[in-house]
Amino acid sequence: MSGLFAALLLDIAGLKNIEILECQERVGGRVHTEYFSDNVTKDKLYGELGAMRLPKGTDVVRYFYNNKRDDSNKIMTQGYATNPENFEKLGFTNSIRVYWKEKHGIEKKPGKVYDSPFGVVRQWELPDKLDRNDDIDYIRRRAIRELNYDNSAKIFLKFKSRFWEKDSRPIAGGSSSTDLPIRTMIYPSYYKDDQGNPDEDGPAILLGSYTWANDAAKYSPYPQKENVKLCQKS
């Protein structure tokens, strides 16, 4: 996602003939949407396997969200994993070309970027100065050297109806926390129309468990079906 965002900034700045190179078989980076239906827009049966929150301090991202050139809110909820046509809705012009790996080689697609994790950047021979400002230079070098990755686990459950919206205290969006193994449950907020009215009841996806670090590692010894049973039991 950082590569796509960088390309968008370059495009806004007026640069032309921008090419994005992706080493994986999909675009989007840490935004990794999994679909459980062929009709994504109508059924809304999908879950985000990757990033799904904006932490404090992401002023640049929030600026573009609040000043979007198109209906980017719908784009973010639909994800990028199998919807490269959404690049156009984000505001990309024809000056950006994206390439990513397919099973039979690299093919051209309408939108892509190359990005390297800190684990790779740490092996690079970096220049003596990353920034003219010594304080910023120090912060960047410290981030490259010290920032670590941790495990996370998500268990999505598909239900025939949105029962969590039918109780005397209906839930639409938000989360619940517990000391049980599932730790955090995330309720979807997108089962409604443009006016904010609830969609007609039907099949829905619920993030039944969201864990990280040691809590996520506790799920690793079990196969998928067993993890689902453990989640339902909690």
N, C-alpha and C positions, 0 to 999 in steps of 0.2 A: 504494500500500500504506500510506503514511503517513496518508492520509485515513481508510482503513478502520480502522487501528489507533487513530487519535484517536477515532473513533466508538465503538470497543470500550471505550476508557477512559471515555468519557462515559457509556456504557451501564452500566458497572460502578459508576460513581459515582451512578447512580440517576436520571440525566436521562432525560426521556421525549420522544417525538415528534422524534427526530433525523432529519434529512434530509441525504443526501450527494449532491452534484451532480458528475458526471463529464463533462468536456468531450470525452473521446475515445469511440470506439465499443466500448470494453471497460472492464472494471474491473481493478484489480490494480496499476496504476502500473508500477513497474519490475519487478514479477513478471509475466513474459509467457511463458506456457507454450504451446508449439506441439505439437499432437497429430498423430500419424501413424496413428491407428487410431480407430475409432468406439467400441470397448470399452476405455476408458482403464484401468479398474481391473484387468481381466483381462490385457490384452496388455502394459501398461506401456510402450507405444511413444510416448514423448514426450520433448521436450527443452526446457530452460529457456533462452529467448532473452534473458532479462533477468538480474536479480540472482540469485545462487545461493550467496553466502557471507555469513556474519555476521562482520564485522571485530571486533577487540578493542575493548572499551569499550561494546558493545551490551548493557549489563546489563539494561535494561528488557525487551528482546526475549527475552533468555535466561531472565529470570524467568518470563515468560508461557509460554515453551516448557516449562520444568521444572515449572510449576504449571498446566498446561493443564486447562481445565474439561472437555475432551472429547478425542477422539483426533486432535489437531491435526497430529500427525506425518503421518498419511495425507493430511490436507488439503493440507499444504504440498507433498507429493510429487505430488499430482494437479494442483496449480495452480489458478488462478482464471479463466483466460482464457475458458473456455467452461463452467465449472462454478459458477455463482452459488449453487447449492444448498449449497455448502460453507460459506457464511456462517453458516448455522444451526449447523453442527457446531463452528464457532469459538466459539460462545457468544452470538451476537447474539440479542436478544429482538425481539419484534414492534414495539418502540418505534423501531426504526431502519428507514428507508426509503431505498432507493438508486435513483438514476436515471442512465441513461447514454444516449448518442446511438445511435440506430439509423439505418439508411439512409433511413427515412421519418419521421424526427423523434425526439423523446424519448419513451421508453416506461418505465413503471414496472417494476422488477425487484426480486427479494427480496434486496437488499443493496448501497450505493455512496458515493463521496467526491470533493470538489473539492480539487485540490492545485496549487500553482504552483511552477515551477522557479526557481532563483536568478536566471536571466536575466530573468525577469519581475519578481521581487521587487525587483531593483535599480532598476527604473523607478518604484517606488512612493514616495510621500511618507510616509516612516516617522515615527512619533512621536519626540520628543526622547529618550524613555527606552523601551528594549525590555525592560528588567528593572531592578528596584530595586537589584540588586547591580551596582556599576559594573564589576567585573571580568567578570561574565557578560555584561553589556551590550556591553562592548568585544569579547569573543570572538564574540558573535552578529553584530555589525556587520562584523567582520573576515571571518567565514565568508561572509556575504552578498556582500561586496565582492570577495573573493579566490578563493573556491572555483571551480574551472573543471571543465568536462566534457571527456572525452576519448573517442576512438573505441575501439570494441572489435569483434571479429569472432569468430563461432563457426561452425564447420562440423560439422554432425551427419551421421553416416553410419549407414545401416541395414544390418545384417548378418543372414544367415539363421540364424546361431548365435553364441553368446557364446564365441568361440574363445579370448579372453583369460583365460577361467576354466578352460581345459582343459590348459594347459601344465604342466610339472613344477613350476612356481612360479605357481600360479593367482593372478589379480588380481581382487579384488572391492572396488571403491571405491578412492579415492585418485587420484593423478595421476602422470604422467611428464613430465619436461622435457627439451628438446633444443635444440641450436643450429640445427636445421633450421627452415624457414619456419613449420612448424606450431606451434613453440615449446612448447605445453603440450597434453597429451592427458588428458582426464578420463574415468575409468572409472565406470560406474554402480554403485551399491551397493544398489539397491532390487529386484533380481531374486532375492528370497527371500521366504519366508512369514513369518508372525508369530513363529514359533519360531526364525527365523534360518537355516532350511534352504534351500539353493539351489532356485530354481524349476526346473521341467523345461526342458531346453534348447529354444530356439526363437529366433525373430526378436528382435533387440534393437537399441537405439539407443546409439551411442557418440559422445561428443563428441571428434571426431578432431582438432580444432584450436581452441585458445582463445588469441587474441592481443589485444593492446591497443596503443594509441598508434601509433608508427611501424610496428610489426610488423603491425598490423591494416590500416593504409593500403596495404600492399603487395598486399593482395587486391582492393582497390577497382577497379582497371582491368579486372578480368576478370568475365565472366558467371558465374552460379552453377555451371553444369556444369563450367566450366573450373577453378573453385576446388576443386570436388570432386576433379577429376583431380590437381590440384597437391597436395592433401591426401593422396590415396592414394599418390602417388609418394613423398612423404616418409616 
